Amino acid sequence: MTTLIQNGTIVNEGEMYKADIIIVDDIISDIAEIQEKPRGRYDNIVDATGCLIMPGCIDTHVHFREPGLTHKADIDSESRAAAYGGVTSYFDMPNTKPLTTTPETLEEKFALAKEKSHVNYSFFFGATNDNAHLVKEIDRTRIPGIKLFMGSSTGNMLVDREQALDSIFSAAATMDLIVMAHCEDTDIINRNMRTMQQMYGDDPDVSLHPKIRSAEACIASSSKAVEMALRHKARLHIAHLTTKDEIMLLDKKGITGEVTVSHLLFSDEDYATAGTLIKCNPAIKTTADRQALRCAAAEGILATVATDHAPHTVKEKEGGARKAMSGMPMIQFSLPAMMSLVDENVFDPQTVVRLMSHNPATLFGISGRGFLRKGYKADIAILTDRMPYTVDKAMIQSKCGWSPVEGRHFNWKVIHTFCNGQHILDNGKFDEMSRGEAIVFNTYPPQRSESIEP
């Protein structure tokens, strides 16, 4: 199978230029500038005139809810949503039922994804208070790292014993695995919740969520994680950073940070209109924090942008700061949302690609993906700004059926997605038979300077 993508503008490795891409089977076989017009016969020709051609996004933080929580999402529905958003690879989190905290449950997830996932996949191994000894049994080339909950969140996977933390960071360092940590201090959160309940009742308004899951709680826990990582010379990637003060922790050797699209898009002012639809852990915080995160992402201080895609049913989102479940579906609209920030001059297209494709591939050591290069897998997203739209329920692919960006106007739309050379999204037509591949990871740790260089 040969495909020619012609007349588009490539965004790749800090440059934008006109070029054609030739795909043979699942591999990019050539990238030819327009004046070097490729000749030959092709099974599929895609006219990308006026479009941007980017490497497919790698979302390093999703919750697809399978197994055990499939009433709100599953691998089939959410990987379809990913493809509609130009996301061609994802790393799923371990807080499913059962938890992905043993080699056996990890294998079960890989088997499910092989059968059901429309795009490429891998899974974090979940840390607990007593499973660090199992890390050595995991094939280093199959997983991106260890997910560590240093704050209580969905799934009850809190690791709060000093000895357990030491064991986890030590095992990760030995295996050259990244520890991706959810950092919120549970004691501070519980204390804040009791205070707010005394003042406002059993279920305080969601606008108080960032005061309950506060900046103080995030900073205390992130500082603890950095201390542990430096002690054991382990690689630490702090998930979904939300405060300007935490950004300062990333100057330490081997410490990198993630920000989510939601924390770049929303601020605490949006609780008034979006309510619990934007309730997530850690909480959406102030406009000053959002601005600091935007600047840190643009300047290369933050390494990756992910979604923390976490669907819940509409019913589960009812209530306030205590009762409403935390998390939102974002994967389908993550790239259009980031491109809306390009329109607002927050980022440029090259920065979006660096944060959502290049850096995830380099930081986690993904083999043969994340860049538009000869010999690399043909994972490609093609976008246009000539089909502006307003997000409505009819276009939502996630199983939960809602999105926090409903009603928002976007100029940029993903019109073609290729995954391993398969044309899985073609102007709104989706290939239901498409299946992704298990991601392969290199066995050497990347250098920090490679992963976050602006």
BASETI-731204 format. One record per residue (C-alpha): residue number from 1; residue in three letters; x, y negated, z. Coordinates in steps of 0.25 Angstrom, whole numbers, plus 5000, padded with zeros to 4 digits. Layout:
<rs>
R   k   r    u    v    w
R NUM ALA    X    Y    Z
...
</rs>
This chain:
<rs>
R   k   r    u    v    w
R   1 MET 5000 5000 5000
R   2 THR 5006 4987 4996
R   3 THR 5000 4973 4999
R   4 LEU 5004 4959 4995
R   5 ILE 5001 4947 5004
R   6 GLN 5003 4935 4995
R   7 ASN 5003 4920 4995
R   8 GLY 5003 4918 5010
R   9 THR 5011 4910 5020
R  10 ILE 5019 4919 5029
R  11 VAL 5021 4915 5044
R  12 ASN 5033 4923 5049
R  13 GLU 5046 4922 5057
R  14 GLY 5044 4907 5059
R  15 GLU 5042 4904 5044
R  16 MET 5030 4901 5035
R  17 TYR 5032 4904 5020
R  18 LYS 5024 4909 5008
R  19 ALA 5026 4923 5005
R  20 ASP 5020 4936 5000
R  21 ILE 5020 4949 5009
R  22 ILE 5021 4963 5003
R  23 ILE 5016 4975 5011
R  24 VAL 5019 4989 5008
R  25 ASP 5011 4999 5016
R  26 ASP 5014 4994 5031
R  27 ILE 5026 4986 5028
R  28 ILE 5030 4972 5024
R  29 SER 5038 4975 5012
R  30 ASP 5041 4961 5007
R  31 ILE 5039 4946 5010
R  32 ALA 5040 4938 4997
R  33 GLU 5040 4923 4996
R  34 ILE 5030 4918 4986
R  35 GLN 5040 4914 4975
R  36 GLU 5044 4929 4976
R  37 LYS 5031 4934 4972
R  38 PRO 5030 4949 4974
R  39 ARG 5026 4958 4963
R  40 GLY 5020 4971 4962
R  41 ARG 5007 4978 4964
R  42 TYR 5000 4978 4978
R  43 ASP 4988 4986 4984
R  44 ASN 4984 4974 4991
R  45 ILE 4986 4959 4989
R  46 VAL 4982 4948 4999
R  47 ASP 4982 4934 4995
R  48 ALA 4987 4926 5007
R  49 THR 4987 4912 5000
R  50 GLY 4985 4901 5011
R  51 CYS 4987 4911 5022
R  52 LEU 4997 4914 5033
R  53 ILE 5003 4927 5034
R  54 MET 5008 4932 5047
R  55 PRO 5013 4944 5054
R  56 GLY 5002 4951 5061
R  57 CYS 5001 4946 5076
R  58 ILE 5005 4956 5087
R  59 ASP 4996 4954 5099
R  60 THR 5004 4959 5111
R  61 HIS 4993 4958 5121
R  62 VAL 4979 4964 5119
R  63 HIS 4969 4972 5126
R  64 PHE 4961 4981 5116
R  65 ARG 4954 4988 5128
R  66 GLU 4956 5002 5123
R  67 PRO 4955 5012 5129
R  68 GLY 4944 5010 5140
R  69 LEU 4939 4996 5138
R  70 THR 4933 4998 5123
R  71 HIS 4920 4991 5126
R  72 LYS 4927 4978 5124
R  73 ALA 4938 4981 5114
R  74 ASP 4945 4993 5108
R  75 ILE 4958 4995 5099
R  76 ASP 4949 4995 5086
R  77 SER 4942 4982 5088
R  78 GLU 4953 4974 5094
R  79 SER 4964 4979 5084
R  80 ARG 4953 4975 5073
R  81 ALA 4952 4961 5080
R  82 ALA 4967 4960 5080
R  83 ALA 4968 4963 5065
R  84 TYR 4958 4952 5062
R  85 GLY 4967 4942 5070
R  86 GLY 4980 4946 5063
R  87 VAL 4985 4954 5074
R  88 THR 4992 4967 5069
R  89 SER 4998 4972 5082
R  90 TYR 4994 4972 5097
R  91 PHE 4999 4977 5110
R  92 ASP 4987 4982 5119
R  93 MET 4987 4981 5134
R  94 PRO 4986 4992 5144
R  95 ASN 4974 4988 5153
R  96 THR 4964 4998 5146
R  97 LYS 4957 5010 5152
R  98 PRO 4966 5018 5154
R  99 LEU 4977 5009 5157
R 100 THR 4989 5010 5147
R 101 THR 4999 5013 5158
R 102 THR 5003 5027 5155
R 103 PRO 5010 5033 5143
R 104 GLU 4997 5042 5140
R 105 THR 4987 5030 5140
R 106 LEU 4997 5022 5131
R 107 GLU 4997 5034 5121
R 108 GLU 4982 5034 5122
R 109 LYS 4982 5019 5117
R 110 PHE 4991 5021 5106
R 111 ALA 4982 5033 5101
R 112 LEU 4970 5024 5102
R 113 ALA 4977 5013 5094
R 114 LYS 4982 5022 5083
R 115 GLU 4968 5026 5081
R 116 LYS 4961 5013 5082
R 117 SER 4970 5001 5081
R 118 HIS 4969 4993 5068
R 119 VAL 4982 4985 5071
R 120 ASN 4996 4989 5077
R 121 TYR 4996 4992 5092
R 122 SER 5004 4995 5105
R 123 PHE 5001 4995 5119
R 124 PHE 5007 4990 5132
R 125 PHE 5010 5000 5143
R 126 GLY 5004 4995 5156
R 127 ALA 5011 4994 5169
R 128 THR 5005 4998 5182
R 129 ASN 5010 4998 5196
R 130 ASP 5015 5013 5194
R 131 ASN 5018 5016 5180
R 132 ALA 5032 5010 5177
R 133 HIS 5038 5024 5176
R 134 LEU 5029 5027 5164
R 135 VAL 5036 5016 5155
R 136 LYS 5048 5024 5152
R 137 GLU 5038 5034 5145
R 138 ILE 5033 5024 5135
R 139 ASP 5039 5023 5121
R 140 ARG 5045 5009 5121
R 141 THR 5043 5008 5105
R 142 ARG 5028 5010 5107
R 143 ILE 5024 4999 5117
R 144 PRO 5027 4984 5118
R 145 GLY 5029 4984 5133
R 146 ILE 5023 4985 5147
R 147 LYS 5011 4977 5151
R 148 LEU 5011 4973 5166
R 149 PHE 5000 4966 5173
R 150 MET 5006 4958 5184
R 151 GLY 4992 4952 5186
R 152 SER 4979 4959 5187
R 153 SER 4970 4959 5174
R 154 THR 4961 4968 5166
R 155 GLY 4964 4982 5169
R 156 ASN 4970 4982 5183
R 157 MET 4984 4984 5179
R 158 LEU 4991 4975 5189
R 159 VAL 5005 4978 5193
R 160 ASP 5008 4972 5206
R 161 ARG 5018 4980 5213
R 162 GLU 5033 4975 5213
R 163 GLN 5039 4989 5212
R 164 ALA 5030 4992 5200
R 165 LEU 5033 4979 5193
R 166 ASP 5048 4982 5195
R 167 SER 5046 4996 5189
R 168 ILE 5038 4990 5177
R 169 PHE 5048 4979 5173
R 170 SER 5060 4989 5175
R 171 ALA 5054 4999 5166
R 172 ALA 5051 4989 5156
R 173 ALA 5065 4984 5156
R 174 THR 5070 4998 5154
R 175 MET 5061 5001 5142
R 176 ASP 5063 4987 5136
R 177 LEU 5048 4985 5137
R 178 ILE 5042 4971 5138
R 179 VAL 5033 4969 5151
R 180 MET 5021 4961 5147
R 181 ALA 5015 4956 5160
R 182 HIS 5002 4950 5163
R 183 CYS 5006 4940 5174
R 184 GLU 4996 4935 5184
R 185 ASP 4997 4936 5199
R 186 THR 4985 4943 5204
R 187 ASP 4986 4939 5219
R 188 ILE 4986 4924 5214
R 189 ILE 4974 4927 5205
R 190 ASN 4966 4934 5216
R 191 ARG 4969 4923 5226
R 192 ASN 4964 4913 5215
R 193 MET 4952 4921 5212
R 194 ARG 4948 4921 5227
R 195 THR 4950 4906 5228
R 196 MET 4941 4903 5216
R 197 GLN 4930 4913 5221
R 198 GLN 4930 4906 5234
R 199 MET 4928 4893 5226
R 200 TYR 4919 4897 5214
R 201 GLY 4913 4911 5218
R 202 ASP 4915 4925 5214
R 203 ASP 4917 4923 5199
R 204 PRO 4924 4909 5197
R 205 ASP 4922 4902 5183
R 206 VAL 4931 4907 5172
R 207 SER 4937 4893 5172
R 208 LEU 4944 4896 5185
R 209 HIS 4951 4908 5179
R 210 PRO 4964 4901 5177
R 211 LYS 4964 4897 5191
R 212 ILE 4962 4911 5196
R 213 ARG 4972 4917 5186
R 214 SER 4981 4905 5188
R 215 ALA 4994 4900 5183
R 216 GLU 5000 4903 5196
R 217 ALA 4996 4918 5195
R 218 CYS 5002 4919 5181
R 219 ILE 5015 4912 5185
R 220 ALA 5017 4920 5197
R 221 SER 5015 4933 5190
R 222 SER 5023 4929 5178
R 223 SER 5035 4925 5186
R 224 LYS 5034 4938 5193
R 225 ALA 5035 4945 5180
R 226 VAL 5047 4937 5175
R 227 GLU 5054 4940 5189
R 228 MET 5051 4955 5187
R 229 ALA 5056 4955 5172
R 230 LEU 5069 4948 5175
R 231 ARG 5072 4957 5187
R 232 HIS 5071 4969 5178
R 233 LYS 5076 4963 5165
R 234 ALA 5063 4966 5158
R 235 ARG 5056 4960 5147
R 236 LEU 5043 4952 5151
R 237 HIS 5032 4947 5142
R 238 ILE 5022 4939 5150
R 239 ALA 5008 4941 5144
R 240 HIS 4998 4929 5142
R 241 LEU 5006 4918 5149
R 242 THR 4996 4907 5153
R 243 THR 5004 4896 5160
R 244 LYS 5014 4886 5157
R 245 ASP 5023 4890 5169
R 246 GLU 5024 4904 5165
R 247 ILE 5030 4900 5152
R 248 MET 5043 4896 5159
R 249 LEU 5045 4910 5163
R 250 LEU 5048 4914 5149
R 251 ASP 5062 4908 5149
R 252 LYS 5066 4920 5157
R 253 LYS 5074 4931 5149
R 254 GLY 5065 4942 5143
R 255 ILE 5052 4935 5148
R 256 THR 5042 4932 5137
R 257 GLY 5028 4927 5137
R 258 GLU 5015 4929 5129
R 259 VAL 5003 4919 5128
R 260 THR 4990 4923 5123
R 261 VAL 4982 4916 5112
R 262 SER 4971 4913 5122
R 263 HIS 4980 4906 5131
R 264 LEU 4985 4898 5119
R 265 LEU 4971 4895 5114
R 266 PHE 4963 4892 5127
R 267 SER 4965 4884 5140
R 268 ASP 4957 4883 5153
R 269 GLU 4948 4872 5146
R 270 ASP 4942 4883 5138
R 271 TYR 4936 4890 5149
R 272 ALA 4924 4880 5149
R 273 THR 4920 4885 5135
R 274 ALA 4926 4899 5134
R 275 GLY 4924 4904 5148
R 276 THR 4927 4918 5151
R 277 LEU 4930 4921 5136
R 278 ILE 4944 4915 5139
R 279 LYS 4946 4922 5152
R 280 CYS 4959 4930 5152
R 281 ASN 4970 4934 5161
R 282 PRO 4979 4926 5163
R 283 ALA 4969 4914 5162
R 284 ILE 4968 4904 5151
R 285 LYS 4974 4892 5158
R 286 THR 4976 4877 5156
R 287 THR 4978 4869 5144
R 288 ALA 4992 4865 5149
R 289 ASP 4996 4880 5150
R 290 ARG 4990 4883 5136
R 291 GLN 4999 4871 5130
R 292 ALA 5011 4877 5137
R 293 LEU 5008 4891 5132
R 294 ARG 5006 4885 5118
R 295 CYS 5019 4878 5118
R 296 ALA 5027 4890 5124
R 297 ALA 5021 4898 5113
R 298 ALA 5025 4888 5102
R 299 GLU 5039 4886 5107
R 300 GLY 5042 4901 5108
R 301 ILE 5042 4902 5123
R 302 LEU 5030 4912 5123
R 303 ALA 5033 4924 5115
R 304 THR 5020 4930 5111
R 305 VAL 5005 4926 5109
R 306 ALA 4995 4937 5111
R 307 THR 4981 4938 5114
R 308 ASP 4978 4947 5126
R 309 HIS 4966 4951 5118
R 310 ALA 4957 4956 5129
R 311 PRO 4942 4959 5125
R 312 HIS 4931 4959 5135
R 313 THR 4916 4960 5132
R 314 VAL 4908 4947 5133
R 315 LYS 4901 4953 5146
R 316 GLU 4915 4955 5152
R 317 LYS 4918 4941 5150
R 318 GLU 4907 4936 5158
R 319 GLY 4909 4930 5172
R 320 GLY 4920 4920 5177
R 321 ALA 4934 4921 5182
R 322 ARG 4932 4934 5189
R 323 LYS 4922 4942 5182
R 324 ALA 4924 4939 5167
R 325 MET 4935 4948 5161
R 326 SER 4948 4942 5156
R 327 GLY 4952 4943 5142
R 328 MET 4948 4939 5128
R 329 PRO 4949 4945 5114
R 330 MET 4958 4936 5106
R 331 ILE 4966 4945 5096
R 332 GLN 4957 4942 5083
R 333 PHE 4959 4927 5084
R 334 SER 4973 4926 5091
R 335 LEU 4980 4923 5078
R 336 PRO 4969 4913 5073
R 337 ALA 4969 4906 5087
R 338 MET 4984 4905 5086
R 339 MET 4983 4899 5072
R 340 SER 4973 4889 5078
R 341 LEU 4984 4884 5087
R 342 VAL 4993 4883 5074
R 343 ASP 4982 4874 5069
R 344 GLU 4983 4866 5082
R 345 ASN 4998 4865 5080
R 346 VAL 5001 4873 5093
R 347 PHE 5009 4883 5085
R 348 ASP 5013 4886 5070
R 349 PRO 5010 4898 5063
R 350 GLN 5025 4903 5064
R 351 THR 5023 4902 5080
R 352 VAL 5010 4910 5079
R 353 VAL 5017 4921 5072
R 354 ARG 5029 4921 5081
R 355 LEU 5020 4922 5093
R 356 MET 5010 4932 5088
R 357 SER 5019 4941 5079
R 358 HIS 5034 4939 5079
R 359 ASN 5036 4938 5094
R 360 PRO 5027 4949 5098
R 361 ALA 5035 4958 5088
R 362 THR 5049 4954 5093
R 363 LEU 5046 4953 5108
R 364 PHE 5040 4967 5109
R 365 GLY 5049 4973 5098
R 366 ILE 5039 4977 5088
R 367 SER 5045 4985 5077
R 368 GLY 5042 4979 5063
R 369 ARG 5030 4970 5066
R 370 GLY 5027 4955 5069
R 371 PHE 5035 4949 5057
R 372 LEU 5033 4948 5042
R 373 ARG 5045 4955 5038
R 374 LYS 5049 4965 5027
R 375 GLY 5048 4979 5033
R 376 TYR 5039 4975 5044
R 377 LYS 5025 4980 5046
R 378 ALA 5015 4973 5038
R 379 ASP 5007 4966 5050
R 380 ILE 5001 4953 5044
R 381 ALA 4991 4943 5047
R 382 ILE 4986 4933 5036
R 383 LEU 4979 4921 5040
R 384 THR 4971 4909 5033
R 385 ASP 4967 4896 5038
R 386 ARG 4957 4895 5026
R 387 MET 4946 4902 5033
R 388 PRO 4943 4895 5046
R 389 TYR 4932 4901 5055
R 390 THR 4926 4900 5069
R 391 VAL 4927 4913 5077
R 392 ASP 4913 4920 5079
R 393 LYS 4909 4933 5085
R 394 ALA 4907 4939 5071
R 395 MET 4922 4939 5068
R 396 ILE 4927 4945 5082
R 397 GLN 4933 4959 5080
R 398 SER 4935 4962 5095
R 399 LYS 4926 4972 5101
R 400 CYS 4922 4962 5112
R 401 GLY 4915 4953 5102
R 402 TRP 4920 4939 5107
R 403 SER 4931 4930 5106
R 404 PRO 4936 4918 5115
R 405 VAL 4938 4911 5102
R 406 GLU 4924 4912 5097
R 407 GLY 4919 4899 5091
R 408 ARG 4934 4894 5088
R 409 HIS 4938 4889 5075
R 410 PHE 4950 4895 5068
R 411 ASN 4957 4891 5055
R 412 TRP 4965 4904 5054
R 413 LYS 4960 4917 5051
R 414 VAL 4967 4931 5049
R 415 ILE 4962 4936 5035
R 416 HIS 4972 4947 5033
R 417 THR 4979 4957 5043
R 418 PHE 4989 4968 5039
R 419 CYS 4993 4978 5049
R 420 ASN 5004 4988 5044
R 421 GLY 5001 4984 5030
R 422 GLN 4986 4987 5032
R 423 HIS 4977 4976 5027
R 424 ILE 4968 4977 5039
R 425 LEU 4961 4963 5038
R 426 ASP 4958 4958 5025
R 427 ASN 4949 4945 5025
R 428 GLY 4940 4950 5036
R 429 LYS 4940 4965 5031
R 430 PHE 4946 4974 5041
R 431 ASP 4952 4988 5038
R 432 GLU 4945 4997 5049
R 433 MET 4954 5008 5045
R 434 SER 4967 5001 5048
R 435 ARG 4976 5006 5060
R 436 GLY 4988 4999 5066
R 437 GLU 5001 5006 5071
R 438 ALA 5008 5007 5084
R 439 ILE 5018 4996 5086
R 440 VAL 5033 5000 5087
R 441 PHE 5042 4993 5096
R 442 ASN 5057 4992 5095
R 443 THR 5065 4998 5107
R 444 TYR 5074 4985 5109
R 445 PRO 5069 4973 5117
R 446 PRO 5068 4960 5108
R 447 GLN 5076 4948 5113
R 448 ARG 5067 4937 5119
R 449 SER 5073 4926 5110
R 450 GLU 5068 4934 5098
R 451 SER 5054 4935 5103
R 452 ILE 5051 4921 5107
R 453 GLU 5060 4912 5098
R 454 PRO 5051 4901 5092
</rs>
